[in-house]
Amino acid sequence: MAEPDDAATEEERQRLMAHYDLPDEGVSAFDPVADFAAALCGTPIALVSIVESCRQRFIARTGLDASETPREQSFCAHAMRGSAIMIVPDATADPRFVDNALVTGAPHIRFYAGAPLVSREGVPLGSLCVIDTVPRAGLTPLQAQGLTVLADQIMAGLEATRSVKERAEADRLAALAIAASERRFRVLADAMPQMVWSSRADGFHDYYNARWYEFIGKAAEQTDAQQWSGHFHPDDQERARAIWARSLQSGEPYELEYRLRHHSGEYRWTLGRALPMRDEQGAVVRWFGTCTDIHEQKLTSEQREMLAHELSHRIKNIFSVIGGLIGFSARAHPEIEPAIEELRERVMALGRAHDFVRPHSARSAEGRERTSLAALLGELFEPYRRDDAGRVVIRGDDVRVDDRSATPLAMIFHELATNAAKYGALSVEKGTISVSIARRDDICVIDWVERGGPAVRAPVDGDGFGTRLIAMSGERQLGGTVVREWAEEGLRFSLAVPLSAMSRAPRESA
């Protein structure tokens, strides 16, 4: 029978008690403690009592045959609620126990002293008690101190076994959670269209999903995880091993395109990727990766590259034919040869701009960024740099360009470079040009500054062909604004263009 405490509190106490690994019938590790308590206090009976919902159970005892009694007869149910040892000098004179069956009958309790057993949360569990069949005034200070110390010892032992039990339960639940998580992962991985694999931190592959086995045409038990790279094309194996080894050593993500042997015997292009899983200290504990069949995309890309190359070759031939016609006209009309030569150079600048932004594969791009404004300008200025790369310097931000903006940009800066070579900073040995690119909100500003050249003056003939060409390209085609300053130390030119006119691609962040 529960004490007049809240029922929910008693229910919680019973749940907590289940966490302890309490001894059953038989020899208990606490029997020596009970023996010592009886000897210390000079009593015939000593008990380690745990008070349960309907009974009190003795997990250690001396001087008493019974292993339990009903809870309503329990002295310890009262003792465990206190903060110190409960003393009952004469149970026959105590109204709480005068009619108790353990007082009126065997073992005829008269004297009782119980030290509470309390969990680390402060929840009472029972008591360590000593019992005599004759009344006593109480305990000596030494006996009281000893009983308290022994009760603390009992709780230390119970808490230790509880911790072991809780750790074992936590380990069991963790193992169940891991097993459930692994089952979910395998179901998810098998449902994916990609081949999925995982490896240990040392690179040993210990899992492949169903797509892998379908692709290579083997059963799980037929695949040697250590020989996974043996399915690679012979020409790709060494490169794949080297990149995988670098990822294992550095912890960097793994990514590689390689050819993988299909069960049909065909080698198909595959994109392999893997990311590391790390522990709390940042150490790699496992790798998870995918293999994606990109064979059709690869073939389509190569076909597009071939077509783009052929189309570009024909366009370049057209530029060459135009250049040849211009040269033929110059020979037929020597009096206009200077103007014809300027026209030919402009046509060739257009050809370079076209070749720069045409679709390129990784092979034909020659390692250069084909959508970079700085790279486009660098290519246009290459003929003017000669052996001194410092004569024309490009600095600042970079923005994306495409075929729509490359042509007018090429015309503008080819015109500026040509004029600088004839009349400005590039016409003398120590002259320099600085080109600065800056993103300002939604505007790209390109500043051209010449230094060290001869003194320059605004053209006397007003808007010549070059001026009109720059205005048409910068203002009409790109929707920008053009500012010129004929400074004493050299020409200053500024072109401000909306970023939306530079490229169709989403604007890159600053």
C-alpha positions in Angstrom: 0.0 0.0 0.0 1.4 3.4 -1.0 2.0 6.1 1.5 -0.2 9.1 1.4 2.1 10.7 -1.3 1.0 11.6 -4.7 0.3 8.5 -6.8 2.3 9.8 -9.8 5.4 10.3 -7.5 5.1 6.7 -6.2 4.8 5.4 -9.8 7.9 7.4 -10.8 9.7 5.8 -7.8 8.8 2.3 -8.9 10.0 3.1 -12.5 13.3 4.4 -11.1 13.7 1.3 -8.9 13.6 -0.9 -12.1 16.9 0.8 -13.2 18.8 -0.9 -10.3 20.2 -4.4 -10.6 18.9 -5.6 -7.3 20.0 -9.0 -6.0 17.5 -11.9 -6.0 17.1 -14.7 -3.5 20.3 -16.3 -2.3 23.7 -14.9 -1.3 23.9 -11.2 -1.7 27.0 -8.9 -2.0 25.4 -6.9 0.8 25.2 -9.7 3.3 28.5 -8.8 4.9 27.2 -5.2 5.3 24.2 -6.6 7.2 26.4 -8.8 9.4 28.6 -5.9 10.2 25.7 -3.5 11.0 24.2 -6.1 13.4 27.6 -6.6 15.1 28.2 -2.8 15.3 24.9 -2.1 16.9 24.7 -5.3 19.0 21.3 -6.3 17.5 20.2 -9.8 16.5 18.7 -8.7 13.2 20.0 -6.4 10.5 18.3 -5.9 7.1 18.9 -4.1 3.8 15.3 -3.5 2.8 14.0 -2.2 -0.6 10.4 -1.0 -0.4 8.4 -1.9 -3.5 4.8 -1.1 -4.4 3.2 -4.0 -2.3 6.1 -5.4 -0.3 9.4 -4.8 1.2 12.1 -7.1 0.0 15.3 -7.8 1.9 18.3 -7.9 -0.5 20.5 -8.7 2.4 19.7 -9.9 5.9 21.0 -11.5 9.1 19.1 -13.0 12.0 15.8 -13.3 10.0 14.5 -16.1 7.8 11.9 -14.2 5.9 13.1 -12.6 2.6 10.1 -10.1 2.3 7.1 -8.8 4.2 4.0 -6.9 3.1 4.6 -3.2 2.6 1.9 -2.3 5.2 4.0 -4.0 7.9 7.2 -2.1 6.8 9.1 0.1 9.3 11.5 0.9 6.5 8.7 2.5 4.4 8.7 5.2 7.1 12.4 5.3 7.7 13.3 5.9 4.0 11.3 9.1 4.0 13.5 10.8 6.5 16.8 12.6 6.1 18.4 10.9 9.1 18.3 7.6 11.0 14.8 6.9 12.3 14.8 5.5 15.9 11.9 3.6 17.4 13.0 2.8 21.0 9.9 0.7 21.8 7.5 -0.3 19.0 4.8 -1.2 21.5 4.7 2.4 22.7 4.7 3.9 19.2 1.1 4.4 17.8 2.4 3.8 14.2 3.5 0.3 15.0 1.7 -0.9 18.1 -0.7 -3.1 16.1 1.9 -4.1 13.5 2.0 -7.9 12.9 5.8 -7.8 13.2 5.4 -6.3 16.7 2.6 -8.4 17.9 4.0 -11.6 16.4 7.4 -12.9 15.2 10.0 -11.5 15.1 8.5 -9.4 18.0 10.2 -6.1 17.0 10.7 -3.8 19.9 13.7 -1.6 18.9 14.2 -0.4 15.4 16.8 2.0 13.8 16.9 2.6 10.1 19.2 4.7 7.9 17.4 5.8 4.6 18.7 4.5 1.2 18.2 7.4 -1.2 19.0 7.5 -5.0 21.3 10.1 -6.6 18.1 11.9 -7.6 16.9 12.1 -4.0 14.3 9.3 -4.4 13.8 7.0 -1.4 14.3 3.3 -2.0 14.4 1.6 1.4 16.7 1.5 4.4 19.5 -0.3 6.2 18.0 -1.2 9.5 19.0 -2.9 12.8 16.3 -4.6 14.9 16.1 -5.9 18.5 13.5 -7.9 20.3 13.9 -5.8 23.5 13.4 -2.0 23.8 16.5 0.2 23.7 17.1 3.9 24.3 18.8 4.4 21.0 22.2 4.1 19.3 25.6 5.4 20.4 27.1 8.2 18.3 29.6 5.7 16.9 26.8 3.2 16.0 24.7 6.0 14.4 27.7 7.2 12.4 28.6 3.6 11.4 25.0 2.9 10.2 25.0 6.0 8.1 28.4 5.1 6.5 27.2 1.6 5.8 24.0 3.0 4.2 26.1 5.2 1.9 28.2 2.2 1.0 25.1 0.2 0.0 23.9 3.1 -2.2 27.3 3.4 -3.8 27.2 -0.2 -4.7 23.6 0.0 -6.0 24.5 3.1 -8.0 27.5 1.4 -9.5 25.4 -1.6 -10.6 22.7 0.7 -11.9 25.3 2.6 -14.0 26.5 -0.7 -15.5 23.0 -1.7 -16.2 22.1 1.6 -17.8 25.2 1.6 -19.9 24.4 -1.9 -21.1 20.8 -0.8 -21.9 22.1 2.3 -23.6 24.5 0.2 -25.7 21.6 -2.2 -26.5 19.4 0.6 -27.6 22.2 2.2 -29.6 22.9 -1.1 -31.3 19.2 -1.4 -32.2 19.1 2.2 -33.4 22.2 1.6 -35.5 20.8 -1.6 -36.9 17.5 0.2 -37.7 19.4 3.1 -39.3 21.5 0.7 -41.3 18.3 -1.0 -42.6 16.8 2.3 -43.6 20.0 3.3 -45.3 20.2 0.1 -47.2 16.5 0.4 -48.3 17.1 4.0 -49.4 20.4 3.2 -51.1 18.9 0.3 -53.0 16.0 2.6 -54.1 18.4 5.1 -55.6 19.3 5.0 -59.3 23.0 5.5 -58.6 25.4 3.0 -57.4 26.1 3.7 -53.7 29.0 2.4 -51.7 30.8 3.1 -48.4 34.2 2.4 -47.1 36.1 2.5 -43.8 38.4 5.3 -43.0 41.3 3.3 -44.4 39.6 3.0 -47.8 38.4 -0.6 -47.5 35.1 -0.8 -49.3 32.6 -2.8 -47.2 29.2 -2.0 -48.7 27.7 -1.7 -52.2 24.0 -1.2 -53.0 21.9 -3.3 -55.3 22.6 -1.0 -58.3 26.3 -1.8 -58.1 25.7 -5.5 -58.4 23.2 -5.0 -61.2 25.7 -2.9 -63.1 28.7 -5.3 -62.8 26.5 -8.4 -63.1 27.7 -10.2 -59.9 26.2 -11.3 -56.7 27.2 -9.7 -53.4 29.2 -12.7 -52.3 31.2 -12.7 -55.6 32.5 -9.2 -55.1 35.9 -8.7 -53.4 35.7 -5.3 -51.8 39.5 -4.9 -52.0 39.4 -5.3 -55.8 36.7 -2.8 -56.5 39.0 -0.7 -58.7 39.7 -3.8 -60.9 36.4 -3.0 -62.6 37.9 0.3 -63.9 39.2 0.6 -67.4 42.9 -0.2 -67.3 43.8 3.3 -68.5 41.9 4.8 -65.6 43.0 2.6 -62.7 46.2 4.3 -61.8 44.6 7.8 -61.9 41.7 6.6 -59.8 43.9 5.0 -57.2 46.0 8.2 -57.0 43.0 10.5 -56.5 41.4 8.1 -54.0 44.7 7.9 -52.0 44.9 11.7 -51.9 41.4 12.0 -50.6 42.1 9.3 -47.9 45.2 11.2 -46.8 43.8 14.7 -46.9 40.1 14.1 -46.1 39.1 16.1 -49.1 36.0 15.1 -51.1 36.6 12.6 -53.9 35.4 13.2 -57.5 36.5 11.5 -60.7 35.2 10.6 -64.1 36.3 7.1 -65.1 35.2 4.2 -67.3 33.6 1.2 -65.4 33.1 -2.2 -66.8 29.4 -3.0 -67.4 28.2 -6.6 -67.1 27.8 -6.5 -70.9 31.6 -6.1 -71.2 31.3 -2.5 -72.3 33.2 0.2 -70.4 30.8 3.0 -69.5 31.7 6.5 -68.3 30.9 7.0 -64.7 31.1 9.9 -62.3 32.4 8.8 -58.9 31.9 11.1 -55.8 32.5 10.5 -52.1 32.3 12.6 -48.9 33.9 11.8 -45.5 31.9 11.3 -42.3 33.8 12.7 -39.3 33.6 12.2 -35.6 33.4 15.0 -32.9 37.2 15.5 -33.1 37.1 15.9 -36.9 38.7 12.6 -37.7 37.4 10.7 -40.7 35.5 7.5 -39.6 33.8 6.5 -42.9 33.4 7.4 -46.5 30.1 7.4 -48.4 30.1 7.6 -52.2 28.1 7.2 -55.4 28.8 6.2 -58.9 26.6 7.8 -61.6 26.4 6.4 -65.1 27.1 9.4 -67.3 27.9 7.5 -70.5 25.1 9.0 -72.7 25.8 12.5 -71.4 29.5 12.0 -72.1 28.8 10.9 -75.7 26.4 13.7 -76.2 28.9 16.2 -74.9 31.6 14.9 -77.2 29.2 15.1 -80.1 28.3 18.7 -79.2 32.0 19.6 -78.9 32.7 18.1 -82.3 29.8 20.0 -83.9 30.8 23.3 -82.1 34.4 22.8 -83.2 33.3 22.3 -86.8 31.0 25.3 -86.7 33.6 27.4 -85.2 36.2 26.3 -87.7 33.8 27.3 -90.5 33.1 30.7 -88.9 36.9 31.3 -88.5 37.3 30.4 -92.2 34.7 33.1 -93.0 36.8 35.6 -90.9 39.9 34.4 -92.8 38.1 34.8 -96.2 36.9 38.3 -95.2 40.5 39.1 -94.1 41.8 37.8 -97.4 39.3 39.9 -99.4 40.2 43.0 -97.4 43.9 42.3 -98.1 43.1 41.8 -101.8 41.3 45.1 -101.8 44.2 46.8 -100.2 46.6 45.6 -102.9 44.1 46.8 -105.6 43.8 50.2 -103.9 47.1 51.2 -102.3 45.8 54.6 -101.4 43.4 53.2 -98.8 45.8 50.5 -97.4 46.1 52.1 -93.9 42.3 52.1 -93.5 42.0 48.6 -94.9 44.6 47.3 -92.5 42.6 48.8 -89.6 39.5 47.0 -90.8 41.4 43.7 -91.2 42.7 44.0 -87.6 39.1 44.7 -86.3 37.8 41.6 -88.1 40.6 39.5 -86.6 39.7 40.8 -83.1 36.1 39.7 -83.7 37.5 36.3 -84.7 39.4 36.0 -81.4 36.4 37.1 -79.4 34.3 34.4 -81.2 36.8 31.7 -80.6 37.1 32.7 -76.9 33.4 32.3 -76.0 32.4 29.4 -78.3 31.4 26.2 -76.5 34.6 24.4 -75.3 35.3 21.0 -73.7 37.8 20.6 -70.9 40.2 19.4 -73.6 39.8 22.3 -76.0 39.6 25.0 -73.3 43.4 24.7 -72.6 42.8 25.2 -68.9 41.5 28.8 -69.3 38.2 30.1 -67.9 36.2 30.7 -71.1 33.6 33.0 -69.4 35.9 35.4 -67.7 36.1 39.1 -68.7 39.7 39.3 -67.4 40.7 36.3 -69.5 39.0 37.7 -72.6 40.8 41.1 -72.2 44.1 39.2 -71.5 43.7 37.4 -74.8 43.0 40.6 -76.7 45.9 42.4 -75.2 48.4 39.5 -75.7 49.8 41.0 -79.0 50.6 44.3 -77.3 52.4 42.9 -74.3 55.3 41.4 -76.2 58.0 40.3 -73.7 56.8 42.7 -70.9 53.7 41.4 -69.2 53.7 44.4 -67.0 52.9 46.8 -69.8 49.2 45.9 -69.7 47.9 45.0 -66.2 44.4 43.7 -65.5 43.3 43.8 -61.9 40.2 43.9 -59.6 37.0 41.9 -59.7 36.1 39.5 -62.5 32.7 39.0 -64.1 31.1 36.5 -66.4 30.8 37.2 -70.1 29.2 35.2 -73.0 28.8 35.4 -76.7 26.4 38.4 -76.5 28.8 40.7 -74.7 32.2 39.4 -76.0 31.9 40.9 -79.5 31.2 44.5 -78.4 33.8 44.3 -75.6 36.4 43.0 -78.1 35.7 45.8 -80.5 35.9 48.5 -77.7 39.2 47.3 -76.1 40.8 46.3 -79.4 40.2 49.9 -80.5 41.7 51.3 -77.3 44.7 49.0 -77.5 45.3 49.9 -81.2 45.1 53.6 -80.6 47.4 53.2 -77.5 50.0 51.4 -79.7 49.8 54.1 -82.4 49.5 57.3 -80.3 49.3 56.5 -76.6 51.1 54.7 -73.8 52.0 51.6 -75.9 53.7 53.7 -78.5 56.7 54.3 -76.2 58.9 51.8 -74.4 58.0 52.8 -70.8 54.3 53.4 -71.3 51.9 51.2 -69.3 48.2 50.6 -69.2 46.1 49.6 -66.1 42.7 48.0 -66.6 40.6 47.8 -63.4 37.3 45.8 -63.2 34.9 46.5 -60.3 31.4 45.3 -59.5 29.2 48.0 -58.0 25.8 46.7 -57.1 24.3 45.7 -60.5 27.0 47.5 -62.6 30.3 46.4 -64.0 32.8 49.3 -64.3 35.9 48.9 -66.4 38.5 51.7 -66.1 41.3 52.1 -68.6 44.2 54.3 -67.5 47.3 55.0 -69.7 50.5 56.3 -68.1 54.0 57.1 -69.3 53.1 57.8 -72.9 53.2 61.0 -75.0 50.9 63.9 -74.1 47.5 63.2 -75.6 44.8 65.6 -76.8 41.2 65.1 -77.8 40.8 64.5 -81.5 40.4 67.6 -83.5 38.0 66.0 -85.9 35.4 65.3 -83.2 33.8 61.9 -83.3 35.9 59.8 -85.6 35.2 56.2 -86.7 36.9 54.7 -83.6 34.9 57.0 -81.3 31.6 56.1 -83.0 32.5 52.4 -83.0 33.2 52.5 -79.2 29.9 54.4 -78.6 27.9 52.0 -80.7 29.4 48.9 -79.0 29.3 50.3 -75.4 26.2 52.3 -75.4 23.9 50.8 -78.0 24.9 47.1 -77.8 25.7 46.8 -74.1 23.4 49.5 -72.8 26.3 51.1 -70.9 27.8 54.6 -70.5 31.2 55.7 -71.8 33.4 58.4 -70.3 36.7 59.7 -71.8 39.2 62.0 -70.1 42.1 63.3 -72.2 44.4 63.8 -69.2 47.9 65.1 -69.7 49.6 61.9 -68.5 47.4 59.7 -70.8 43.9 58.7 -71.8 41.5 57.7 -69.1 38.5 55.7 -70.3 35.6 54.3 -68.2 32.9 51.9 -69.3 30.0 51.1 -67.0 27.8 48.2 -68.1 24.8 46.5 -66.4 25.8 43.0 -65.2 22.7 41.7 -66.9 24.2 42.7 -70.3 27.5 40.9 -69.6 26.1 37.4 -69.4 22.8 35.5 -69.5 24.0 33.4 -66.5 22.8 34.3 -63.0 25.0 37.1 -61.5 27.8 35.8 -59.4 28.2 37.1 -55.9 30.6 39.8 -55.1 
